[in-house]
């Protein structure tokens, strides 16, 4: 099957102990309008998924450690044959949490570092002590031999620290580092003015390319930056080399940009199935339909897989099949998820030739 669900993020709660500036869920400690689903509903959702596919399933949030049954849910997924992962902000990690992670056979934990120091990270997370909590979690994970990766989200407020954050991530012993280029959705809409502009955007991706070429230990991948895969091919062609990419067992793998609704999706706390964590449009609800039906038949997912329907420069681009533009960013900033990627400055060859 060409479009097989390989990776699913699952918003197990919308509650959170932090108020990060970029968060898609606008989380609070108190539930407001989006209550946690029951334990039985959680098991039913896993049954719904595994009746059709066997993806990596990431227990996310909000902060999933606020659920007192999160490790029982993880254990159930493990018993059903899924590769279970956990996405946490790290501030609630204790020795008991680490023991539960091991017991339920969670394969990978993701943490976030959005600054090379406490001042920047805590500002981004809007919580004093968040940096210290993350670093303590890292030390606990290492002591319990729990594999972890680090995500870093960037806006203009922390972009200058990218090289320093990279060095810090390497020092932690993380398995991988994912650079997230912010998509303005949820609370993230409030940082629209801080979005990295187009010209600097490509500079950052080119920096990533040069660093990744020489990196032999840390796995690296930009996220929500699909035109990186166009840059990779352009640079490799210029240099006369074949740029190979290593993959992780818990990732989608491959060398394509936007995978929303193609290989990945998000199930939110209300059961709505979204193309990705930043794409605020539902393809269906797992409490009302089978996951299989939503994945194979929803109009939204079918449109995202029909590359010929992409509009403007994206639709005419020679890199369409490896990039595709960020569909979530197009949707958030233009209201049309098939519109051209708003932050891509590349002019396709067809358009260049037509203007001659």
N, C-alpha and C positions, 0 to 999 in steps of 0.2 A: 504494500500500500504506500503510495507516494506521500500522502499526508497522514502520518500516523502520530497519535499523541505520545510524545516522548517524555514530556516534563510538564507537571502540573503544580502550580503554586496554589495553596489552599489557605484562605483567610479563616483561620479557626476561631478568631475573635477580633473584634474591632477595638477592644480595650487596649490601652497602653499606658505605661508609666512615664513616657516621654512625649514631647510635642515637637517633633522634628519639623524643620521648616519646609521640607520637600515631600512630606508624607502624603500618600494617595488616599489614606483612609480617614484623615482628620481625627485620629484616635483620642480618646479620653479614658480616664479610669472608670468613670461611671458610664453605663450603657445608655445611649440615647437613640432610640429608634431602630437599632440594629442589634438585637440581643444575640448572645451565643446560642447556637443550635444545641440540642440535647445530645447526650452521649449516644443514645440509640440512633439518632439521626446521623451522627458521625459514622457509625458502623454501616448504616444503610448507604451512605455516600460512597464509602470504600467498596462495598459490594457492587454498587452501581458501576463504578469505574472498572473494577477487576473482572466484571462480567464481559467486558469488551476489550480492555487493553491492560498493559502492564508498564505504566510510565514510572519515572521517578516522581515521588510525591513529596512536596516540600510543605511542612507544617509551618505556616506563617501567620502574620497578624497585621496590625496590632502587635502585641507581644504574646506569643503563644504560651509562654511560661506562666501567664496569669490564669490559664485553665488548669484546674486541679486534676483533670483526667487526660492531659495531653500525652503522657507517656503510655497510658492504656490504649489511646487511639493509635499511637505509633506502633505499639506491640501488635495490635490487630492488623495494621497494614503490613508489618513484617511477616506475620503469620500467613497473610494472603499472598505473599511472594513479591511485594513491592519493595523497591529501594527507598527507604524513608529518610528524609532529611529534615533539619530544623533550622529556621531562620529566627534569630533572636538578637536583641540589641546588646545583650551581654550583661546588663546591669543586675539581673536577677540570678545569675549563675552561681551556684554553690557546689560544695562537694557532693551533697545529696543529689543535686540536679545532674552532675556528671555521672554518678552511679546509675541513675535512671536512664540516662542516654545510653550507657553501655548495656543495661539490662534489656532495653527495648530494641537494641540493635539498630539504632539510628546511625546511618553510614557517614553522614557529613553534617557539620553545623556551619552556618554562615553568620558572620558578625559584620558590623559596619565600623569603618574608620573614616571620618570625613574631615580630619585635620591631622597634621603632624604633631600637634601638641594639644594640651587640654583646653587652652583658650579658644582655638578655632573649632575643635570638635564639639565642645560644650555649647558654643554659640550656635552651631549648626543644629545641634540636638535640643537646644533651648532647655538645658538642664545641667547645672553645675554638678560635677562628679561623674558625668557620663563617660568621659574618656578614661578615668581611673577604673570605672566598673568594667569597661571593655577590656582594658589591659589585664585586669585581674582574672577575667574570664579566660583570656588567652593562656595565662599561666596555668590555670586549672585544667584547661583542655590538654595542654602539653603534659601535665603531670599524670593525667588519666589516659594518655595516648589516644585522644579523640581527634580525628582529622577535622580541620576547619579551613574555611576560605574566608576572604575578606572582600566586602563590597565597599566602594567609595563613591559617593555622589558628589557631583561638581556643579557649582555655579560660579559667578564672578567673585563671590566672597571667599572662596577657598581654592580657586584655580591655580594661583601662584605657588601653592604648596604641593602640587601634583608630584614633582620629583622627590620631595622629602617624604611624602606619604608612601610612595613606591619603596623608598629605602627602608622606612619603618616596617612596612608589610613584609619585606624580605627578612628583616631581623626577627620578626615574630615566629618564623617557621611555618607560615601559612602555606597551604597546598596550592592556592590560586588567588589571584587578585582580579576583580571585575571592576572596571571603571564605568560608572553610570552617568550618562549625560542626561540631565534632568528633563522629564516630560511634565509640563504644567497641568497637573490634575489633582483633585482633592485639595489639601492644604497647599500643595505645590503650586496652585494657581496664584498664590500670594507672592511667589518669587519670580513671576514672569519677567519683571524688570531686571532680575539678576541672571537671566539665562545667558549663557555664553554666546556671543555673536558669531555669525557665520565664519568670518575670516580667522578668528582665534580658534574656532571649533576645528577646522582642518589642521591648524598648527598643532593642536593637542594630539590629534589622531596620527599625524606624521611623527610626532615625538614618540608616541606609543609604538609605532611601526619600527622605528630605529632601535628602541629599547628591547622590544620583543625579539628582534633578530638576534641579539646577543645574549638573551636570557636563556639559560640552560636548566634552571631549577624551578623557578616560579612560573606556573601557568598563568597567562594573561589573556584578557579578552574585554574589549569595550562592549558595553551594553547600552541599548537604546541609541546606538550610533551605527546604523547599518551601512552608511557610506564608507565606513572603515574598510569594508571588503572591496570596494572600488579602489580605494587608495592602495591597499595591499597589492592588487593586481597591476595598478599603474606603476608603482615603485618597483615591483619585481620585474616588470617588463623593461623598465628603464635600466635596471641593473643586470638584466640578462640572467636572472636566477629564478628558481622555482621556490616559492615561499610555502613551506609546509607548516601545518598547524597541528599541535598535539591536542588530544581530546581527553576529557574526564569521563569516567564511567557514570558519574551522576549528572552530566550535562547533556545538552542536546547534540553536541558534536557538530561536525560539518563546518563549512566555511561560507555560510550565507548570513545575510544581514537580518532583516526583520523576519521573525519566525511566528509572529502573532497569528493564532488561529490556523497555523500550518503544522507546527510541531509542538507548540506550547499553548497553554491557556491558564487562566486563573478561575478558581471557584471562590466566590466571595462568601461572606458569613451568612448571607441570605439565600445562598444556593444558586445565585446567578453565575452563568459561565461567560466570562469575558475573554477576549482574544489574548490579553496579557495583563500584567499588574497595573498598567497605566492607561488602559484602553477602556474608557468609561461607557461601554455600550454592551448590552447583554445579547448573547446568542440563544439563550434559553435558560431554564431553571431545572436543576437536578431533582428538585422535589416534585416536579410536575412531568418531567420527561426522562427518558433514559439518557445517560451520557452519550451512548452510541448514536442515538437519534440526533442529539444536538451537534455532535462532532461531524457527522456525515451529511446532515440535511439542512442545517441552519443557513438562511440566506446570507447572514453576515460572514460566516466562515467560508462559504462558497465564493462570495465576492472577493474575499482576501486572497483566495487561491487562484483567481482568474486574473493573471497578470496583464492580460490584454485589456482589461477594464480600467487599469490605472491611468490617471489623467496627466496632462501637461508634460513637463520635462521627464517625470518618472516613467510615464508610459512610452516615451520615445527613447529612453536611455539604453545604451548598449550594455549597461551593467545591471539592468532590471532584474535578471534572474539570480544575481548574487547579492544585490543590495535591496531593492524594493522600496527604499525610503522607510522612515518610521511611520507606520500607519497610525499609531497612537498619537504622535505629535501632530500629524496632519489633521486628525479628528479633533484634538484639543484646541488647535490654533486656527482652524478654518471651518470646522463643523462638517467637513467632508473627508471621510477616511480614505477615499481614493484619490484625493488631491495630491499634488507634488509635495515632497518633503520640504517643510518650510526652512530648514536650516542647512540645506545642501546648496553649495555655490557652483556645482559642476554644471557645465553646459554640454548636453549630449552632442555627439558628432552629427546627428541628423539635423539638429537645430543650427549648429555652426555652419554646416554646408548650405542650409536653406537661406542663411543670411548673407552668403557671399554674392 
